[in-house]
Amino acid sequence: MKFAIFIIFLALFFWLGNLGVVLPGRDWPVILIFFGFLNLILLPRYSRKKIIEDLEKGRITPEEALKRLERLH
């Protein structure tokens, strides 16, 4: 998922660069800011403690807990 978003954003960035809207040589930090924001806000990572807590309280199924634990690595 993150890789797909990265490719789409990168393509959009260079397309806007070709149109003259952004200058890749000057505006490349926008990519870093975007992915920092994405990691902090839109794609939160789950800690083991949070996953176990959600499983114990019945918020997620054991299968979902296993998927989340696998994604941590």
PyMOL commands that set and color helices and strands:
alter all, ss='L'
color gray80, all
select helices_A, chain A and resi 2-19+24-27+29-42+48-56+62-71
alter helices_A, ss='H'
color red, helices_A
deselect
rebuild
show_as cartoon
